[in-house]
Amino acid sequence: MSSMHRRAPVTFANRLSDSELMGRLLELRQLVDRVSVTLLRISVGVVFIWFGALKITGATPVAKLVAATVPILPANVFVPALGAFEVVLGLALLIGRHLDLVAVLLVAHLTGTFLVLVMEPNAAFEHGNPLMLTMTGEFVIKNIVLIAAGLVLATKCASQPSREPAAAPVSRTIPVPEPADGM
């Protein structure tokens, strides 16, 4: 068979016209746009519940690090309390109410994790070099991504209309009686 008579392999892309393919891609983008913030909210919520539960039960591998970061607080109180706060944040993310406040608390909490870099630099950096992270340093630095996720949730969720029904508008005017006939 000559090369002129060979058929191109049939693929999904060459079965559709360019406009059909663009239409499908647009539909896919719209689907992702509709669900991405919800998926982000739920996934961050699950991570917070998981990490918080590990702190509450004493099963977290970072208990000593967390306690050393805030040495003025007793570790046996601080670590589980921090875990409880993380579980509450995670549950709030799953429930999906008051997300602007939840996101602010999440970002504030995650910002606090950078205390490790100041209070325990030997645990975060190899030989004191801030460009050479240890496993602990990587664990802390990755919180930049979670902070960005919190900022996305704060801005996207604050700009979306509330799922609660709006209250009826309250009239601020005082009704004036109609003048009586003959006046």
Buried (B, 14 or more C-beta within 10 A) or exposed (E): EEEEEEEEEEEEEEEEEEEEBEEEEEEEEEEEEEEEBEEBBBEBBEBBBEBBBBBBEEEBEBBEBBBBBBEEBEBEEBBBBBBBBBBBBBBBBBEBEEBEEBBBBBBEBBEEBBBBBEBBEEBBBEEEEEEEBBEBBEBBBEBEEBBEBBBBBBEBBEEEEEEEEEEEEEEEEEEEEEEEEEE
